[in-house]
Amino acid sequence: MKKLVSVFLTTIMTIASVAAFGGNAGSVNANAATTVSVYTGENISSTQGEVRPIAVMMPTDLAAQPSYGIGSASVLYEIMEEGNISRQMAIIDDWQNLEKIGNIRSCREYYIHIAAEWDPILIHFGGVVYMKDRITAKDIDNISGAAEYGVGGKAHGSEFFFRTKDRKVPHNAYISAEGIKKAADKLGYSTKIRPEYYCNSHFAFTPAEMPNLLDQYPDAQSALNIDLSNVFSYTKSSLEYNEATGKYMKNIHGKAQVDGLTNEQISFDNVVIQYTNWKKLDKKGYLSFDVVGSGEGYFCTRGKAIHCTWTKTSDHQPTKYYDDFGQEIVFNTGKTYIAVAQTGKEAKIQ
C-alpha cells in the first residue's frame, strides 16, 4: 500500500510541477516572447507557436529511403496499410523553411482521424475511396498531388508538387515550404492555428531539467531496444536507446533511418506503442483501425517502459495516455514516435 501511495504522490507531484512550469499550456501568449510547444514541450517563439502544422504522408519503402524533412517531425506516426507494409505520417510544426519535403505518398482513412487532433494541413498524393467522406469534409484542409481519394475528388494544389529524376514514380514526388504557402494562399487555407479546432492539451510534459525517469513505477521494465519486426514485418522497424543522449534512435530495413536533408538518424525522446483494434475492408487488403476509441499499449522513455492505456473520444480531441493508476503519463520534453500496432502483433521490448 505504501508503494502504491508513493507512486500516486510522485505522479501527482510531477504533473503539478508540469502545470506550474506551463508544460501543458501550449497556448500562445501575445504579450510574451516565448510559449511552450504543444508538440514537444520545448520553449519556442510565440510567433512559431501560432503556426499551423503540416501532416505529411511518407513511405517506408526501401526504394523511397531516405525521406526528406522527416527529421523535422515533432511527432511521427507509423501504421500498417495494405500489402503488408507500413506508412508514416509526420507532424511538422516548424516547416516554413524546408526546401524539400517527401517523398509524399497517398493517405488512408485512419490517418485523417489521427491528423485531425493536430488540425494540420494534410499533405498527400491521393488516397483511397474509404477516405471520401472524411477528406472532403469542411474541417479538413488538404494539399494533394492527385485525386484526393484515389477514384475521385479534387487534386488541391497539385501544381505545387514537383518530381525528381533520381527515383522512379511513385517515389519521387515532393513539395517545398514555399509550395505549401502558395497552395494554402490559393486554396484559402490558414497557415496559423485555427481557434475553432486548435487543442492546446495533447501530451503532458515535464520540464527538461526534471526528466521523467519512470522511477516512480516499481514495475517499469528495461526498454533499451524496441523491436517492432512483429508489428511492421516489411520494414522491421526498431529503436535503440542511446544512454548518452537519452534518446531512441530509429532504424528501418536494418539500418539507421535518416533524414535526406541532414543525413542524420532520426531520434525520439518518447516512444508509444498503441495497440489498436483493426479489420480488413475488402479483398484488396485495405485496412481500418479504430483510432477513435481506447486500448492498451506501452510508453517508453529514458530506457524504461511501462504498460499504459489510451483513449481518443473524437477526431479533434487528442489521444491521451494513462498509467495503470489512471494518471495521465508525463512525457519527457522532446519528440515522440507512435507505432499504432495491430492488436495481436506484439512488440518486443528489452
WOKA-V948521 format. One record per helix or strand of 3 or more residues. SS is the DSSP state (alpha for helix, beta for strand). FROM is the first residue (numbers start at 1). LEN is the number of residues. If there is no record, write none. Layout:
SS/FROM/LEN ; SS/FROM/LEN
This chain:
alpha/2/20 ; beta/34/3 ; beta/43/3 ; alpha/46/4 ; beta/54/6 ; alpha/62/3 ; alpha/70/3 ; beta/75/7 ; alpha/82/3 ; beta/85/8 ; alpha/109/10 ; beta/121/4 ; alpha/129/7 ; beta/141/4 ; alpha/158/3 ; beta/173/3 ; alpha/177/11 ; beta/204/3 ; alpha/208/3 ; beta/225/3 ; beta/238/5 ; beta/247/6 ; beta/270/7 ; beta/278/3 ; beta/287/3 ; beta/293/9 ; beta/304/9 ; beta/320/3 ; beta/330/3 ; beta/336/7
